[in-house]
Amino acid sequence: MSEELRKFSAAHNLPLVDPRERFVELLGEDVPRERYFLSAINDHPNNAGYAEIAELVADAFEPRQSPQ
């Protein structure tokens, strides 16, 4: 994530969602990139990748409630 985005986020009190760590976690050993990206060499997400990003964004704006 670029420093400019971090500064903008902080200056405007906006949540910053960086999906990198989530994808590093998801793409552990023996997990093909094609599960979350269009191809093994493409950095553009597929539908499953976008679903993961959407979950991160939703959690940033409205964190999940733990069961009572």
PyMOL Python script that loads the backbone (N, CA, C, O; Angstrom):
from pymol import cmd

cmd.read_pdbstr("""\
ATOM      1  N   MET A   1       0.854  -1.160   0.000  1.00  0.00           N
ATOM      2  CA  MET A   1       0.000   0.000   0.000  1.00  0.00           C
ATOM      3  C   MET A   1       0.903   1.226   0.000  1.00  0.00           C
ATOM      4  O   MET A   1       1.861   1.296   0.770  1.00  0.00           O
ATOM      5  N   SER A   2       0.605   2.172  -0.845  1.00  0.00           N
ATOM      6  CA  SER A   2       1.458   3.350  -0.978  1.00  0.00           C
ATOM      7  C   SER A   2       1.314   4.283   0.228  1.00  0.00           C
ATOM      8  O   SER A   2       0.281   4.320   0.897  1.00  0.00           O
ATOM      9  N   GLU A   3       2.359   5.011   0.469  1.00  0.00           N
ATOM     10  CA  GLU A   3       2.361   5.976   1.576  1.00  0.00           C
ATOM     11  C   GLU A   3       1.330   7.085   1.326  1.00  0.00           C
ATOM     12  O   GLU A   3       0.729   7.602   2.268  1.00  0.00           O
ATOM     13  N   GLU A   4       1.132   7.444   0.062  1.00  0.00           N
ATOM     14  CA  GLU A   4       0.144   8.483  -0.277  1.00  0.00           C
ATOM     15  C   GLU A   4      -1.259   8.054   0.150  1.00  0.00           C
ATOM     16  O   GLU A   4      -2.018   8.853   0.697  1.00  0.00           O
ATOM     17  N   LEU A   5      -1.596   6.797  -0.101  1.00  0.00           N
ATOM     18  CA  LEU A   5      -2.913   6.301   0.303  1.00  0.00           C
ATOM     19  C   LEU A   5      -3.051   6.279   1.818  1.00  0.00           C
ATOM     20  O   LEU A   5      -4.110   6.606   2.355  1.00  0.00           O
ATOM     21  N   ARG A   6      -1.985   5.897   2.503  1.00  0.00           N
ATOM     22  CA  ARG A   6      -2.022   5.887   3.967  1.00  0.00           C
ATOM     23  C   ARG A   6      -2.233   7.305   4.520  1.00  0.00           C
ATOM     24  O   ARG A   6      -3.022   7.508   5.443  1.00  0.00           O
ATOM     25  N   LYS A   7      -1.525   8.268   3.952  1.00  0.00           N
ATOM     26  CA  LYS A   7      -1.659   9.661   4.402  1.00  0.00           C
ATOM     27  C   LYS A   7      -3.060  10.194   4.114  1.00  0.00           C
ATOM     28  O   LYS A   7      -3.667  10.844   4.966  1.00  0.00           O
ATOM     29  N   PHE A   8      -3.575   9.920   2.913  1.00  0.00           N
ATOM     30  CA  PHE A   8      -4.914  10.378   2.553  1.00  0.00           C
ATOM     31  C   PHE A   8      -5.952   9.790   3.497  1.00  0.00           C
ATOM     32  O   PHE A   8      -6.838  10.496   3.978  1.00  0.00           O
ATOM     33  N   SER A   9      -5.838   8.512   3.753  1.00  0.00           N
ATOM     34  CA  SER A   9      -6.761   7.825   4.655  1.00  0.00           C
ATOM     35  C   SER A   9      -6.743   8.459   6.041  1.00  0.00           C
ATOM     36  O   SER A   9      -7.793   8.732   6.622  1.00  0.00           O
ATOM     37  N   ALA A  10      -5.552   8.687   6.558  1.00  0.00           N
ATOM     38  CA  ALA A  10      -5.425   9.279   7.893  1.00  0.00           C
ATOM     39  C   ALA A  10      -5.944  10.718   7.913  1.00  0.00           C
ATOM     40  O   ALA A  10      -6.633  11.115   8.853  1.00  0.00           O
ATOM     41  N   ALA A  11      -5.619  11.491   6.890  1.00  0.00           N
ATOM     42  CA  ALA A  11      -6.026  12.897   6.843  1.00  0.00           C
ATOM     43  C   ALA A  11      -7.535  13.059   6.769  1.00  0.00           C
ATOM     44  O   ALA A  11      -8.078  14.054   7.248  1.00  0.00           O
ATOM     45  N   HIS A  12      -8.212  12.095   6.175  1.00  0.00           N
ATOM     46  CA  HIS A  12      -9.659  12.193   5.987  1.00  0.00           C
ATOM     47  C   HIS A  12     -10.441  11.251   6.897  1.00  0.00           C
ATOM     48  O   HIS A  12     -11.651  11.076   6.749  1.00  0.00           O
ATOM     49  N   ASN A  13      -9.725  10.652   7.837  1.00  0.00           N
ATOM     50  CA  ASN A  13     -10.351   9.744   8.808  1.00  0.00           C
ATOM     51  C   ASN A  13     -11.155   8.636   8.114  1.00  0.00           C
ATOM     52  O   ASN A  13     -12.291   8.341   8.487  1.00  0.00           O
ATOM     53  N   LEU A  14     -10.538   8.038   7.104  1.00  0.00           N
ATOM     54  CA  LEU A  14     -11.183   6.953   6.359  1.00  0.00           C
ATOM     55  C   LEU A  14     -10.480   5.640   6.649  1.00  0.00           C
ATOM     56  O   LEU A  14      -9.259   5.615   6.802  1.00  0.00           O
ATOM     57  N   PRO A  15     -11.232   4.547   6.726  1.00  0.00           N
ATOM     58  CA  PRO A  15     -10.583   3.248   6.894  1.00  0.00           C
ATOM     59  C   PRO A  15      -9.804   2.906   5.625  1.00  0.00           C
ATOM     60  O   PRO A  15     -10.248   3.199   4.515  1.00  0.00           O
ATOM     61  N   LEU A  16      -8.667   2.300   5.797  1.00  0.00           N
ATOM     62  CA  LEU A  16      -7.844   1.873   4.675  1.00  0.00           C
ATOM     63  C   LEU A  16      -7.828   0.347   4.659  1.00  0.00           C
ATOM     64  O   LEU A  16      -7.452  -0.291   5.642  1.00  0.00           O
ATOM     65  N   VAL A  17      -8.232  -0.215   3.554  1.00  0.00           N
ATOM     66  CA  VAL A  17      -8.295  -1.669   3.426  1.00  0.00           C
ATOM     67  C   VAL A  17      -7.154  -2.110   2.511  1.00  0.00           C
ATOM     68  O   VAL A  17      -7.120  -1.761   1.331  1.00  0.00           O
ATOM     69  N   ASP A  18      -6.234  -2.870   3.062  1.00  0.00           N
ATOM     70  CA  ASP A  18      -5.118  -3.408   2.301  1.00  0.00           C
ATOM     71  C   ASP A  18      -5.291  -4.923   2.237  1.00  0.00           C
ATOM     72  O   ASP A  18      -5.060  -5.606   3.235  1.00  0.00           O
ATOM     73  N   PRO A  19      -5.691  -5.462   1.090  1.00  0.00           N
ATOM     74  CA  PRO A  19      -5.994  -6.888   1.001  1.00  0.00           C
ATOM     75  C   PRO A  19      -4.765  -7.794   0.915  1.00  0.00           C
ATOM     76  O   PRO A  19      -4.906  -9.017   0.913  1.00  0.00           O
ATOM     77  N   ARG A  20      -3.573  -7.222   0.846  1.00  0.00           N
ATOM     78  CA  ARG A  20      -2.372  -8.031   0.627  1.00  0.00           C
ATOM     79  C   ARG A  20      -2.220  -9.152   1.649  1.00  0.00           C
ATOM     80  O   ARG A  20      -2.031 -10.310   1.276  1.00  0.00           O
ATOM     81  N   GLU A  21      -2.302  -8.817   2.932  1.00  0.00           N
ATOM     82  CA  GLU A  21      -2.102  -9.839   3.971  1.00  0.00           C
ATOM     83  C   GLU A  21      -3.137 -10.955   3.876  1.00  0.00           C
ATOM     84  O   GLU A  21      -2.820 -12.122   4.110  1.00  0.00           O
ATOM     85  N   ARG A  22      -4.359 -10.601   3.536  1.00  0.00           N
ATOM     86  CA  ARG A  22      -5.406 -11.623   3.396  1.00  0.00           C
ATOM     87  C   ARG A  22      -5.072 -12.586   2.261  1.00  0.00           C
ATOM     88  O   ARG A  22      -5.246 -13.797   2.396  1.00  0.00           O
ATOM     89  N   PHE A  23      -4.592 -12.046   1.145  1.00  0.00           N
ATOM     90  CA  PHE A  23      -4.251 -12.920   0.028  1.00  0.00           C
ATOM     91  C   PHE A  23      -2.997 -13.738   0.311  1.00  0.00           C
ATOM     92  O   PHE A  23      -2.895 -14.875  -0.149  1.00  0.00           O
ATOM     93  N   VAL A  24      -2.059 -13.198   1.041  1.00  0.00           N
ATOM     94  CA  VAL A  24      -0.890 -13.976   1.450  1.00  0.00           C
ATOM     95  C   VAL A  24      -1.353 -15.159   2.290  1.00  0.00           C
ATOM     96  O   VAL A  24      -0.868 -16.278   2.125  1.00  0.00           O
ATOM     97  N   GLU A  25      -2.297 -14.901   3.193  1.00  0.00           N
ATOM     98  CA  GLU A  25      -2.857 -15.961   4.035  1.00  0.00           C
ATOM     99  C   GLU A  25      -3.612 -16.998   3.197  1.00  0.00           C
ATOM    100  O   GLU A  25      -3.434 -18.201   3.388  1.00  0.00           O
ATOM    101  N   LEU A  26      -4.440 -16.537   2.283  1.00  0.00           N
ATOM    102  CA  LEU A  26      -5.238 -17.439   1.459  1.00  0.00           C
ATOM    103  C   LEU A  26      -4.388 -18.273   0.511  1.00  0.00           C
ATOM    104  O   LEU A  26      -4.704 -19.431   0.238  1.00  0.00           O
ATOM    105  N   LEU A  27      -3.317 -17.683   0.014  1.00  0.00           N
ATOM    106  CA  LEU A  27      -2.474 -18.365  -0.969  1.00  0.00           C
ATOM    107  C   LEU A  27      -1.308 -19.078  -0.303  1.00  0.00           C
ATOM    108  O   LEU A  27      -0.155 -18.918  -0.701  1.00  0.00           O
ATOM    109  N   GLY A  28      -1.626 -19.864   0.713  1.00  0.00           N
ATOM    110  CA  GLY A  28      -0.602 -20.651   1.384  1.00  0.00           C
ATOM    111  C   GLY A  28      -0.039 -21.707   0.451  1.00  0.00           C
ATOM    112  O   GLY A  28      -0.309 -21.699  -0.750  1.00  0.00           O
ATOM    113  N   GLU A  29       0.728 -22.596   1.002  1.00  0.00           N
ATOM    114  CA  GLU A  29       1.338 -23.656   0.202  1.00  0.00           C
ATOM    115  C   GLU A  29       0.281 -24.461  -0.545  1.00  0.00           C
ATOM    116  O   GLU A  29      -0.785 -24.772  -0.014  1.00  0.00           O
ATOM    117  N   ASP A  30       0.603 -24.781  -1.769  1.00  0.00           N
ATOM    118  CA  ASP A  30      -0.240 -25.647  -2.616  1.00  0.00           C
ATOM    119  C   ASP A  30      -1.603 -25.064  -2.979  1.00  0.00           C
ATOM    120  O   ASP A  30      -2.488 -25.803  -3.411  1.00  0.00           O
ATOM    121  N   VAL A  31      -1.791 -23.755  -2.811  1.00  0.00           N
ATOM    122  CA  VAL A  31      -3.040 -23.120  -3.240  1.00  0.00           C
ATOM    123  C   VAL A  31      -2.748 -22.395  -4.548  1.00  0.00           C
ATOM    124  O   VAL A  31      -1.940 -21.466  -4.568  1.00  0.00           O
ATOM    125  N   PRO A  32      -3.386 -22.800  -5.632  1.00  0.00           N
ATOM    126  CA  PRO A  32      -3.116 -22.145  -6.918  1.00  0.00           C
ATOM    127  C   PRO A  32      -3.658 -20.712  -6.945  1.00  0.00           C
ATOM    128  O   PRO A  32      -4.748 -20.441  -6.441  1.00  0.00           O
ATOM    129  N   ARG A  33      -2.879 -19.799  -7.541  1.00  0.00           N
ATOM    130  CA  ARG A  33      -3.311 -18.398  -7.656  1.00  0.00           C
ATOM    131  C   ARG A  33      -4.646 -18.281  -8.372  1.00  0.00           C
ATOM    132  O   ARG A  33      -5.426 -17.368  -8.104  1.00  0.00           O
ATOM    133  N   GLU A  34      -4.903 -19.202  -9.276  1.00  0.00           N
ATOM    134  CA  GLU A  34      -6.142 -19.149 -10.047  1.00  0.00           C
ATOM    135  C   GLU A  34      -7.386 -19.285  -9.174  1.00  0.00           C
ATOM    136  O   GLU A  34      -8.494 -19.024  -9.642  1.00  0.00           O
ATOM    137  N   ARG A  35      -7.224 -19.683  -7.931  1.00  0.00           N
ATOM    138  CA  ARG A  35      -8.379 -19.764  -7.035  1.00  0.00           C
ATOM    139  C   ARG A  35      -8.921 -18.364  -6.730  1.00  0.00           C
ATOM    140  O   ARG A  35     -10.122 -18.202  -6.510  1.00  0.00           O
ATOM    141  N   TYR A  36      -8.044 -17.350  -6.715  1.00  0.00           N
ATOM    142  CA  TYR A  36      -8.464 -15.988  -6.361  1.00  0.00           C
ATOM    143  C   TYR A  36      -8.123 -14.941  -7.415  1.00  0.00           C
ATOM    144  O   TYR A  36      -8.565 -13.796  -7.316  1.00  0.00           O
ATOM    145  N   PHE A  37      -7.328 -15.328  -8.437  1.00  0.00           N
ATOM    146  CA  PHE A  37      -6.912 -14.392  -9.484  1.00  0.00           C
ATOM    147  C   PHE A  37      -7.217 -14.989 -10.853  1.00  0.00           C
ATOM    148  O   PHE A  37      -7.424 -16.196 -10.980  1.00  0.00           O
ATOM    149  N   LEU A  38      -7.242 -14.145 -11.865  1.00  0.00           N
ATOM    150  CA  LEU A  38      -7.614 -14.604 -13.205  1.00  0.00           C
ATOM    151  C   LEU A  38      -6.653 -15.633 -13.769  1.00  0.00           C
ATOM    152  O   LEU A  38      -7.057 -16.488 -14.557  1.00  0.00           O
ATOM    153  N   SER A  39      -5.390 -15.567 -13.381  1.00  0.00           N
ATOM    154  CA  SER A  39      -4.419 -16.557 -13.843  1.00  0.00           C
ATOM    155  C   SER A  39      -3.254 -16.629 -12.869  1.00  0.00           C
ATOM    156  O   SER A  39      -3.195 -15.880 -11.894  1.00  0.00           O
ATOM    157  N   ALA A  40      -2.336 -17.535 -13.144  1.00  0.00           N
ATOM    158  CA  ALA A  40      -1.173 -17.715 -12.263  1.00  0.00           C
ATOM    159  C   ALA A  40      -0.245 -16.507 -12.294  1.00  0.00           C
ATOM    160  O   ALA A  40       0.511 -16.289 -11.347  1.00  0.00           O
ATOM    161  N   ILE A  41      -0.287 -15.720 -13.366  1.00  0.00           N
ATOM    162  CA  ILE A  41       0.618 -14.563 -13.469  1.00  0.00           C
ATOM    163  C   ILE A  41      -0.116 -13.227 -13.428  1.00  0.00           C
ATOM    164  O   ILE A  41       0.519 -12.174 -13.492  1.00  0.00           O
ATOM    165  N   ASN A  42      -1.433 -13.254 -13.322  1.00  0.00           N
ATOM    166  CA  ASN A  42      -2.240 -12.040 -13.338  1.00  0.00           C
ATOM    167  C   ASN A  42      -2.554 -11.607 -11.911  1.00  0.00           C
ATOM    168  O   ASN A  42      -2.896 -12.439 -11.071  1.00  0.00           O
ATOM    169  N   ASP A  43      -2.439 -10.313 -11.635  1.00  0.00           N
ATOM    170  CA  ASP A  43      -2.764  -9.788 -10.308  1.00  0.00           C
ATOM    171  C   ASP A  43      -4.198  -9.284 -10.205  1.00  0.00           C
ATOM    172  O   ASP A  43      -4.576  -8.706  -9.186  1.00  0.00           O
ATOM    173  N   HIS A  44      -4.995  -9.495 -11.239  1.00  0.00           N
ATOM    174  CA  HIS A  44      -6.387  -9.042 -11.220  1.00  0.00           C
ATOM    175  C   HIS A  44      -7.255 -10.144 -10.604  1.00  0.00           C
ATOM    176  O   HIS A  44      -7.219 -11.285 -11.064  1.00  0.00           O
ATOM    177  N   PRO A  45      -8.040  -9.810  -9.561  1.00  0.00           N
ATOM    178  CA  PRO A  45      -8.854 -10.839  -8.893  1.00  0.00           C
ATOM    179  C   PRO A  45      -9.943 -11.414  -9.797  1.00  0.00           C
ATOM    180  O   PRO A  45     -10.423 -10.758 -10.722  1.00  0.00           O
ATOM    181  N   ASN A  46     -10.314 -12.648  -9.504  1.00  0.00           N
ATOM    182  CA  ASN A  46     -11.494 -13.242 -10.127  1.00  0.00           C
ATOM    183  C   ASN A  46     -12.660 -13.037  -9.161  1.00  0.00           C
ATOM    184  O   ASN A  46     -12.524 -12.291  -8.191  1.00  0.00           O
ATOM    185  N   ASN A  47     -13.791 -13.674  -9.403  1.00  0.00           N
ATOM    186  CA  ASN A  47     -14.956 -13.476  -8.534  1.00  0.00           C
ATOM    187  C   ASN A  47     -14.672 -13.860  -7.083  1.00  0.00           C
ATOM    188  O   ASN A  47     -15.119 -13.173  -6.165  1.00  0.00           O
ATOM    189  N   ALA A  48     -13.937 -14.945  -6.869  1.00  0.00           N
ATOM    190  CA  ALA A  48     -13.611 -15.355  -5.496  1.00  0.00           C
ATOM    191  C   ALA A  48     -12.688 -14.331  -4.827  1.00  0.00           C
ATOM    192  O   ALA A  48     -12.822 -14.056  -3.634  1.00  0.00           O
ATOM    193  N   GLY A  49     -11.761 -13.774  -5.592  1.00  0.00           N
ATOM    194  CA  GLY A  49     -10.876 -12.746  -5.053  1.00  0.00           C
ATOM    195  C   GLY A  49     -11.639 -11.479  -4.682  1.00  0.00           C
ATOM    196  O   GLY A  49     -11.404 -10.880  -3.633  1.00  0.00           O
ATOM    197  N   TYR A  50     -12.556 -11.082  -5.563  1.00  0.00           N
ATOM    198  CA  TYR A  50     -13.384  -9.914  -5.258  1.00  0.00           C
ATOM    199  C   TYR A  50     -14.264 -10.150  -4.035  1.00  0.00           C
ATOM    200  O   TYR A  50     -14.511  -9.226  -3.261  1.00  0.00           O
ATOM    201  N   ALA A  51     -14.731 -11.364  -3.860  1.00  0.00           N
ATOM    202  CA  ALA A  51     -15.544 -11.680  -2.677  1.00  0.00           C
ATOM    203  C   ALA A  51     -14.724 -11.494  -1.403  1.00  0.00           C
ATOM    204  O   ALA A  51     -15.238 -10.993  -0.403  1.00  0.00           O
ATOM    205  N   GLU A  52     -13.462 -11.892  -1.431  1.00  0.00           N
ATOM    206  CA  GLU A  52     -12.588 -11.702  -0.263  1.00  0.00           C
ATOM    207  C   GLU A  52     -12.370 -10.218   0.016  1.00  0.00           C
ATOM    208  O   GLU A  52     -12.399  -9.791   1.170  1.00  0.00           O
ATOM    209  N   ILE A  53     -12.150  -9.431  -1.040  1.00  0.00           N
ATOM    210  CA  ILE A  53     -11.950  -7.988  -0.878  1.00  0.00           C
ATOM    211  C   ILE A  53     -13.224  -7.351  -0.324  1.00  0.00           C
ATOM    212  O   ILE A  53     -13.157  -6.499   0.562  1.00  0.00           O
ATOM    213  N   ALA A  54     -14.370  -7.756  -0.836  1.00  0.00           N
ATOM    214  CA  ALA A  54     -15.645  -7.208  -0.357  1.00  0.00           C
ATOM    215  C   ALA A  54     -15.838  -7.488   1.127  1.00  0.00           C
ATOM    216  O   ALA A  54     -16.337  -6.638   1.864  1.00  0.00           O
ATOM    217  N   GLU A  55     -15.446  -8.673   1.561  1.00  0.00           N
ATOM    218  CA  GLU A  55     -15.563  -9.017   2.975  1.00  0.00           C
ATOM    219  C   GLU A  55     -14.663  -8.117   3.841  1.00  0.00           C
ATOM    220  O   GLU A  55     -15.072  -7.663   4.910  1.00  0.00           O
ATOM    221  N   LEU A  56     -13.452  -7.870   3.372  1.00  0.00           N
ATOM    222  CA  LEU A  56     -12.537  -6.990   4.106  1.00  0.00           C
ATOM    223  C   LEU A  56     -13.090  -5.567   4.206  1.00  0.00           C
ATOM    224  O   LEU A  56     -13.013  -4.932   5.258  1.00  0.00           O
ATOM    225  N   VAL A  57     -13.647  -5.079   3.099  1.00  0.00           N
ATOM    226  CA  VAL A  57     -14.220  -3.731   3.093  1.00  0.00           C
ATOM    227  C   VAL A  57     -15.423  -3.665   4.024  1.00  0.00           C
ATOM    228  O   VAL A  57     -15.548  -2.723   4.806  1.00  0.00           O
ATOM    229  N   ALA A  58     -16.305  -4.649   3.949  1.00  0.00           N
ATOM    230  CA  ALA A  58     -17.481  -4.673   4.828  1.00  0.00           C
ATOM    231  C   ALA A  58     -17.065  -4.704   6.291  1.00  0.00           C
ATOM    232  O   ALA A  58     -17.653  -4.011   7.121  1.00  0.00           O
ATOM    233  N   ASP A  59     -16.058  -5.501   6.608  1.00  0.00           N
ATOM    234  CA  ASP A  59     -15.581  -5.581   7.991  1.00  0.00           C
ATOM    235  C   ASP A  59     -14.954  -4.262   8.450  1.00  0.00           C
ATOM    236  O   ASP A  59     -15.031  -3.918   9.629  1.00  0.00           O
ATOM    237  N   ALA A  60     -14.342  -3.532   7.533  1.00  0.00           N
ATOM    238  CA  ALA A  60     -13.730  -2.244   7.892  1.00  0.00           C
ATOM    239  C   ALA A  60     -14.791  -1.217   8.280  1.00  0.00           C
ATOM    240  O   ALA A  60     -14.564  -0.380   9.154  1.00  0.00           O
ATOM    241  N   PHE A  61     -15.945  -1.284   7.629  1.00  0.00           N
ATOM    242  CA  PHE A  61     -16.998  -0.319   7.909  1.00  0.00           C
ATOM    243  C   PHE A  61     -17.970  -0.778   8.993  1.00  0.00           C
ATOM    244  O   PHE A  61     -18.555   0.041   9.702  1.00  0.00           O
ATOM    245  N   GLU A  62     -18.132  -2.075   9.111  1.00  0.00           N
ATOM    246  CA  GLU A  62     -19.036  -2.603  10.124  1.00  0.00           C
ATOM    247  C   GLU A  62     -18.480  -3.946  10.607  1.00  0.00           C
ATOM    248  O   GLU A  62     -18.836  -5.002  10.084  1.00  0.00           O
ATOM    249  N   PRO A  63     -17.601  -3.887  11.612  1.00  0.00           N
ATOM    250  CA  PRO A  63     -16.977  -5.131  12.099  1.00  0.00           C
ATOM    251  C   PRO A  63     -18.025  -6.149  12.528  1.00  0.00           C
ATOM    252  O   PRO A  63     -19.096  -5.799  13.024  1.00  0.00           O
ATOM    253  N   ARG A  64     -17.691  -7.400  12.326  1.00  0.00           N
ATOM    254  CA  ARG A  64     -18.592  -8.475  12.731  1.00  0.00           C
ATOM    255  C   ARG A  64     -18.759  -8.500  14.225  1.00  0.00           C
ATOM    256  O   ARG A  64     -17.816  -8.252  14.976  1.00  0.00           O
ATOM    257  N   GLN A  65     -19.950  -8.796  14.645  1.00  0.00           N
ATOM    258  CA  GLN A  65     -20.241  -8.919  16.073  1.00  0.00           C
ATOM    259  C   GLN A  65     -19.927 -10.333  16.524  1.00  0.00           C
ATOM    260  O   GLN A  65     -20.281 -11.295  15.842  1.00  0.00           O
ATOM    261  N   SER A  66     -19.274 -10.467  17.650  1.00  0.00           N
ATOM    262  CA  SER A  66     -19.013 -11.802  18.165  1.00  0.00           C
ATOM    263  C   SER A  66     -20.299 -12.331  18.807  1.00  0.00           C
ATOM    264  O   SER A  66     -21.066 -11.561  19.387  1.00  0.00           O
ATOM    265  N   PRO A  67     -20.533 -13.631  18.705  1.00  0.00           N
ATOM    266  CA  PRO A  67     -21.754 -14.209  19.287  1.00  0.00           C
ATOM    267  C   PRO A  67     -21.824 -13.962  20.783  1.00  0.00           C
ATOM    268  O   PRO A  67     -20.824 -14.056  21.496  1.00  0.00           O
ATOM    269  N   GLN A  68     -23.004 -13.651  21.234  1.00  0.00           N
ATOM    270  CA  GLN A  68     -23.208 -13.349  22.663  1.00  0.00           C
ATOM    271  C   GLN A  68     -23.397 -14.619  23.455  1.00  0.00           C
ATOM    272  O   GLN A  68     -23.582 -14.566  24.671  1.00  0.00           O
TER     273      GLN A  68
END
""", "prot")
cmd.dss("prot")
cmd.show_as("cartoon", "prot")
cmd.util.cbc("prot")
cmd.orient("prot")
